[in-house]
Amino acid sequence: MVNRTRKAIEMMYRDKCTIVEYQPIKDPVTKRTNNKEVVVLENQPCKLSYKNITSATDGKVAKLEQTIKLFISPNINIKAGSKLIINNKEYARSGEPAIYPNHQELLLELLEDKA
């Protein structure tokens, strides 16, 4: 039953996710270890969901906030501090994932453009 439900959920995944972790890499020449970006998973099916929330501050100014949620396989381990590239945009994991038998949900933050 879990497999059928999971397959049905994953059929709705229209996006692809690449997960990048910062890992210590030793330079063979200088012998120094620096954190470098390493792709640990590419083209993983997923689904992004956006929710806009309008709230009033001090009863005068409306403030618009957007919540970005990622739906992905529960078997994927996305470490804190990882960068996720989805639809050519870069995101960071925000908080702990909610893991269910058929999927997991993660809140994401859009990373600022590097200009």
C-alpha positions as CSV (number, residue, x, y, z in Angstrom):
1,M,0.0,0.0,0.0
2,V,2.8,2.4,0.9
3,N,4.5,1.8,-2.5
4,R,1.3,2.6,-4.5
5,T,0.6,5.7,-2.4
6,R,4.2,6.9,-2.8
7,K,4.2,6.3,-6.5
8,A,1.0,8.3,-6.8
9,I,2.5,11.2,-4.9
10,E,5.8,11.0,-6.9
11,M,3.8,11.2,-10.2
12,M,3.0,14.8,-9.2
13,Y,6.7,15.7,-8.9
14,R,7.4,18.0,-11.9
15,D,10.6,19.6,-10.7
16,K,14.2,18.3,-10.5
17,C,16.5,18.9,-7.6
18,T,20.3,18.9,-7.4
19,I,21.7,18.8,-3.9
20,V,25.1,20.4,-3.2
21,E,26.9,20.0,0.1
22,Y,30.0,21.8,1.4
23,Q,32.6,19.1,2.2
24,P,36.2,19.3,3.3
25,I,38.5,18.7,0.3
26,K,42.3,18.5,0.6
27,D,44.3,20.3,-2.1
28,P,47.0,17.9,-3.3
29,V,49.4,20.7,-4.0
30,T,49.1,22.9,-0.9
31,K,47.9,20.2,1.4
32,R,45.3,22.6,2.8
33,T,41.8,21.5,3.5
34,N,39.0,23.8,2.4
35,N,35.3,23.4,2.2
36,K,34.2,23.0,-1.4
37,E,30.8,22.6,-3.1
38,V,30.2,18.9,-4.0
39,V,27.2,17.7,-5.9
40,V,25.8,14.7,-3.9
41,L,22.6,14.1,-5.9
42,E,21.4,15.3,-9.3
43,N,18.0,15.4,-11.1
44,Q,16.1,14.0,-8.1
45,P,12.3,14.3,-8.8
46,C,10.6,16.7,-6.4
47,K,7.8,19.3,-6.2
48,L,8.0,23.0,-5.1
49,S,5.0,24.6,-3.4
50,Y,4.6,28.3,-2.8
51,K,2.3,30.0,-0.3
52,N,2.0,33.7,0.0
53,I,1.0,35.1,3.5
54,T,-0.2,38.6,4.0
55,S,0.1,40.0,7.5
56,A,-0.5,43.5,8.9
57,T,2.2,45.0,11.1
58,D,1.1,47.7,13.6
59,G,-2.3,47.5,11.9
60,K,-1.2,49.8,9.0
61,V,1.3,48.2,6.6
62,A,0.6,44.9,4.9
63,K,3.6,42.6,4.7
64,L,3.8,39.8,2.1
65,E,5.8,36.8,3.0
66,Q,6.3,33.7,0.9
67,T,6.7,30.2,2.2
68,I,8.5,27.8,-0.1
69,K,8.1,24.1,0.6
70,L,9.9,21.2,-1.1
71,F,8.2,17.7,-1.4
72,I,10.8,15.0,-2.1
73,S,11.4,11.2,-1.4
74,P,11.7,10.3,2.3
75,N,14.9,8.3,1.5
76,I,16.8,11.5,0.6
77,N,19.0,13.0,3.4
78,I,19.4,16.7,2.9
79,K,22.0,17.9,5.5
80,A,21.7,21.3,7.2
81,G,23.7,23.9,5.2
82,S,23.1,22.1,1.9
83,K,22.3,24.1,-1.2
84,L,19.5,22.9,-3.4
85,I,19.2,23.9,-7.1
86,I,15.7,23.6,-8.4
87,N,14.5,25.1,-11.7
88,N,17.8,27.1,-12.0
89,K,17.2,28.8,-8.6
90,E,19.3,28.2,-5.5
91,Y,17.7,27.5,-2.1
92,A,18.9,26.6,1.4
93,R,17.2,24.2,3.8
94,S,15.4,26.1,6.5
95,G,14.6,24.0,9.6
96,E,14.2,20.3,10.1
97,P,12.3,18.2,7.5
98,A,8.9,16.7,8.3
99,I,9.3,13.0,7.2
100,Y,6.3,10.9,6.4
101,P,6.2,7.3,5.0
102,N,5.6,8.5,1.4
103,H,7.4,11.8,1.3
104,Q,9.2,14.5,3.2
105,E,8.5,18.2,3.4
106,L,11.2,20.8,3.8
107,L,10.9,24.6,4.2
108,L,13.3,26.4,1.9
109,E,14.8,29.9,1.7
110,L,15.7,31.4,-1.7
111,L,19.4,32.3,-1.7
112,E,20.3,35.8,-2.7
113,D,21.6,36.3,-6.3
114,K,25.4,36.5,-6.4
115,A,25.9,39.8,-8.2
